Amino acid sequence: VFSARVYTRGAMVLHGLRREVGDESFFRILRTWVETRHDGNASTADFTAHAAREAGRDLTAFFEAWLYAPVTPEVAAYEEPAPAGG
């Protein structure tokens, strides 16, 4: 309960998911998740199925690595895209 993993892993999973599926899919996943679940309960399995459905692809390997592996994958530092025309 007091492991840092408990407090940081959820945020890291979302960060990894954003990098995995791209901004457009990621924000659609979050928006439609809130729209469909705002007055109810859901499980991790519900979220992973929703994310895969909204992304339009199988995310099993991603979620296995990020949610259930003993060690989370390495995350490279985020780099802002270069400005257009620059």
N, C-alpha and C positions, 0 to 999 in steps of 0.2 A: 504494500500500500504506500510506503514512503519512498519507493524507488523513483528516481527522476524520470524513468521510462513511463511511469503511470501518468505523469503530468505533461510530458512533452511529446509522447508518441502520437497522440491524436492530431496535434497540429502538424507534426512532421508527415503524417499520412496524407493530410490534405495538401500540404506543400508538394509532396511527391506526386499526388494525383494531378495537380495542376500542371506540373512539368510533363507528366506522362500523356495527358490528353489534350493539352493546349488550353489557352485562355477561353476560347469560345465554348468549347465543350464543358470545361470546368465550371464556368459561371452558369451555364444552362443546367448542369447537374445540381448545383446549389439552389438555384432559383426554383426549379421544378420540385426539388425535394421539399422545400419550405411550403410551396403551394399545395402539395399533395398531403403533407404530414402535419400541418400547422396545429391541428387540434387532436393529435393522436400520439401513439407510441410507435416505436419501430426498433428493430434489432440491427445489429451490425450486418447480418445477412441481408436484411431489407435494403440497407444503404448500398452494399456492394452490388446487389442485383440492379438497383436503380441506376447506379453509376455506369454499369456496363451497358444497360439498355439505352441510356441517354448518350453515351459515347459511341454507341453503335459497334462495339467490339468486346471481345472477351478480355476481362481484366483479372481473371483468376490468378495468374502468375504474379501480377503486380500486388494484389491484396495479400496473397500468401506470403510474399517477401516482406511487405510493410506491416502487416497486422500480426502474423503468427510466427515468423522466424524469430529465433532468440536474439538476433542482432539486426537492427534496422540497416538498410542499405545506406551507403555514403551519399550525401547530397552535396553537389557542387554549389558554390556560391552563385547567387542569381546575378546575372549581368543584364543591365538595361539594354534594349536594342538600340543600335545607332540611329540617330535622327535621319529621316528620309532626306536624300539629296545632300548629305553631309559627308 
